[in-house]
Amino acid sequence: MDDADMMHGGDWHGEDLAGWLVGEKLHGCRVFWDGSRLWTRGGCEVRIPHGWAEALPGARLDGELWAGYGGFKTAMLATNYGRFTPAVRLMVFDVDGPGNFEERQDAARRLVDGLDFAEIVTHVPCPSTAAAIARMLEVQATGGEGLVARHPGNRYRAGRTREVLKLKTAVGEIGACSAGPLREMCHV
């Protein structure tokens, strides 16, 4: 299990996001639960707490380890060295399975419901590209990295897809709409 087995999005280049589903892009460490073990995108097994292995479902979950805003180092220590703290959570954003994204998100929610160390990264319908940009700026103003937009009809498949897009501005230029389509579309 490694990077090649996961679905990856691309950077947003001005596509119309009306009707897409948007959720926060977390600054953590990407991981994949294969139904019995947790893997990094580099193909290394993560030494998870004993209780996690017993509680996680047999389904294949895509997500990341996240330790809150400013907690990247804590998430990295958990991922690389098995040094888990109560701040580290498994944030699930997809399930490798059948159905469109909304169906998979509902399935993921049911699979991790009741787990005190895991939760779903909620995605909501986006009425317009301008609304997505405004939401991205709100997320960044609170310390977040940006957004991920997902086409509601996308199917889970390994590799890159343009049906999953990352929206973020350059570090240190939050609110400045520093690059490409954001500069033209954003008036902050």
C-alpha positions as CSV (number, residue, x, y, z in Angstrom):
1,M,0.0,0.0,0.0
2,D,1.5,3.3,-1.0
3,D,0.9,6.6,-2.9
4,A,0.0,4.8,-6.1
5,D,-3.0,3.1,-4.4
6,M,-4.5,6.4,-3.3
7,M,-6.7,8.9,-5.1
8,H,-5.0,12.3,-5.5
9,G,-6.5,15.6,-6.6
10,G,-4.8,18.4,-8.5
11,D,-4.5,22.1,-7.9
12,W,-7.5,24.3,-8.8
13,H,-7.0,26.3,-12.0
14,G,-10.2,28.3,-12.1
15,E,-12.7,25.6,-12.8
16,D,-16.3,26.4,-12.0
17,L,-17.0,24.9,-8.6
18,A,-20.8,25.5,-8.5
19,G,-22.4,22.2,-7.3
20,W,-19.1,20.7,-6.1
21,L,-18.7,19.6,-2.5
22,V,-16.1,21.5,-0.5
23,G,-14.3,20.5,2.7
24,E,-11.3,21.8,4.7
25,K,-7.9,20.8,3.5
26,L,-6.1,19.8,6.6
27,H,-2.4,20.2,7.2
28,G,-1.5,16.7,8.5
29,C,0.0,13.5,7.2
30,R,-1.8,11.6,4.5
31,V,-2.6,8.0,5.5
32,F,-4.7,5.0,4.2
33,W,-6.3,2.3,6.3
34,D,-6.4,-0.9,4.3
35,G,-8.8,-2.6,6.6
36,S,-6.2,-4.0,8.9
37,R,-3.2,-1.6,8.8
38,L,-2.5,2.1,8.4
39,W,-0.1,3.2,5.7
40,T,1.7,6.4,4.7
41,R,1.7,7.6,1.1
42,G,5.3,6.5,1.0
43,G,4.4,2.9,1.8
44,C,5.4,2.8,5.4
45,E,3.2,1.2,8.0
46,V,2.1,3.5,10.8
47,R,2.4,2.1,14.3
48,I,-1.0,3.0,15.6
49,P,-2.3,2.7,19.2
50,H,-3.6,-0.8,20.0
51,G,-7.1,0.4,20.5
52,W,-7.3,2.0,17.0
53,A,-6.5,-1.3,15.3
54,E,-9.3,-3.1,17.2
55,A,-11.8,-0.3,16.6
56,L,-11.3,0.6,13.0
57,P,-13.5,-1.1,10.4
58,G,-12.5,-3.7,7.8
59,A,-13.2,-1.1,5.0
60,R,-10.5,0.9,3.2
61,L,-10.4,4.5,4.5
62,D,-8.6,7.4,3.0
63,G,-7.6,10.3,5.2
64,E,-4.9,11.8,7.3
65,L,-3.5,12.1,10.7
66,W,-4.1,15.6,12.0
67,A,-3.3,17.2,15.4
68,G,-5.2,20.5,15.0
69,Y,-4.0,23.9,13.7
70,G,-0.3,24.2,14.2
71,G,0.0,20.5,15.0
72,F,1.7,19.3,11.9
73,K,4.9,18.3,13.9
74,T,2.7,16.3,16.3
75,A,1.0,14.5,13.5
76,M,4.3,13.8,11.8
77,L,5.7,12.3,15.0
78,A,2.7,10.0,15.2
79,T,3.0,9.0,11.6
80,N,6.7,8.4,11.5
81,Y,7.5,7.2,15.0
82,G,4.2,6.0,16.5
83,R,4.3,8.8,19.0
84,F,0.6,9.4,19.4
85,T,-0.9,12.0,21.7
86,P,-4.6,12.6,22.4
87,A,-4.4,15.5,19.9
88,V,-3.8,13.2,17.0
89,R,-7.0,12.2,15.1
90,L,-7.7,10.1,12.1
91,M,-9.6,12.5,9.8
92,V,-11.4,10.4,7.1
93,F,-12.3,12.1,3.9
94,D,-13.1,9.1,1.6
95,V,-13.7,5.4,1.4
96,D,-12.2,3.2,-1.3
97,G,-15.4,1.7,-2.4
98,P,-18.4,1.9,-4.8
99,G,-20.7,4.9,-5.2
100,N,-20.3,8.5,-5.8
101,F,-18.6,10.8,-3.4
102,E,-21.7,11.7,-1.4
103,E,-22.5,8.0,-1.0
104,R,-19.0,7.2,0.1
105,Q,-19.0,10.0,2.6
106,D,-22.2,8.7,4.1
107,A,-20.6,5.2,4.3
108,A,-17.4,6.6,5.9
109,R,-19.5,8.5,8.5
110,R,-21.3,5.2,9.5
111,L,-17.9,3.3,9.6
112,V,-16.3,5.7,12.1
113,D,-19.3,6.7,14.0
114,G,-18.6,6.4,17.7
115,L,-14.8,6.2,17.4
116,D,-13.3,8.8,19.8
117,F,-10.1,9.2,17.7
118,A,-11.6,9.4,14.2
119,E,-14.0,11.7,12.4
120,I,-15.2,12.6,8.9
121,V,-14.0,15.7,7.1
122,T,-17.4,17.1,6.2
123,H,-18.0,18.4,2.7
124,V,-20.9,20.6,1.8
125,P,-22.4,21.7,-1.5
126,C,-20.9,24.9,-2.9
127,P,-23.2,27.3,-4.6
128,S,-20.5,29.1,-6.6
129,T,-16.8,29.5,-7.2
130,A,-17.0,32.8,-5.4
131,A,-18.5,31.1,-2.3
132,A,-15.6,28.5,-2.4
133,I,-13.0,31.3,-2.5
134,A,-14.7,33.1,0.4
135,R,-14.9,29.8,2.4
136,M,-11.2,29.1,1.6
137,L,-10.2,32.6,3.0
138,E,-12.3,32.0,6.1
139,V,-10.5,28.7,6.7
140,Q,-7.1,30.2,6.2
141,A,-7.9,33.1,8.5
142,T,-8.5,30.6,11.3
143,G,-5.2,28.8,10.7
144,G,-6.3,26.3,8.1
145,E,-4.6,25.4,4.9
146,G,-7.4,25.8,2.4
147,L,-10.2,23.7,0.8
148,V,-10.6,20.5,-1.2
149,A,-13.4,20.5,-3.8
150,R,-14.8,17.2,-4.9
151,H,-17.1,16.7,-7.9
152,P,-20.2,15.0,-6.4
153,G,-20.2,12.2,-9.0
154,N,-16.6,11.2,-8.7
155,R,-15.7,7.5,-8.2
156,Y,-12.8,6.4,-6.0
157,R,-9.9,5.3,-8.2
158,A,-6.1,5.3,-7.6
159,G,-4.1,8.0,-9.2
160,R,-4.6,11.7,-10.1
161,T,-8.0,13.1,-10.9
162,R,-9.3,16.5,-11.9
163,E,-12.5,15.6,-10.0
164,V,-10.7,16.5,-6.7
165,L,-9.2,20.0,-6.6
166,K,-7.1,21.7,-3.9
167,L,-7.7,25.4,-3.3
168,K,-5.1,27.3,-1.3
169,T,-3.1,30.5,-1.5
170,A,0.6,30.7,-0.9
171,V,1.8,30.6,2.7
172,G,2.2,34.1,4.1
173,E,-0.2,35.6,1.5
174,I,-3.5,34.6,3.0
175,G,-6.1,37.0,1.8
176,A,-3.8,38.3,-0.9
177,C,-5.1,35.9,-3.5
178,S,-1.5,35.3,-4.6
179,A,-1.7,33.0,-7.6
180,G,-3.5,32.4,-10.9
181,P,-7.3,32.3,-10.9
182,L,-7.5,33.5,-7.3
183,R,-5.9,36.9,-8.2
184,E,-8.5,37.5,-10.9
185,M,-11.5,36.2,-9.0
186,C,-10.9,37.4,-5.5
187,H,-11.4,40.9,-4.3
188,V,-10.2,41.1,-0.7
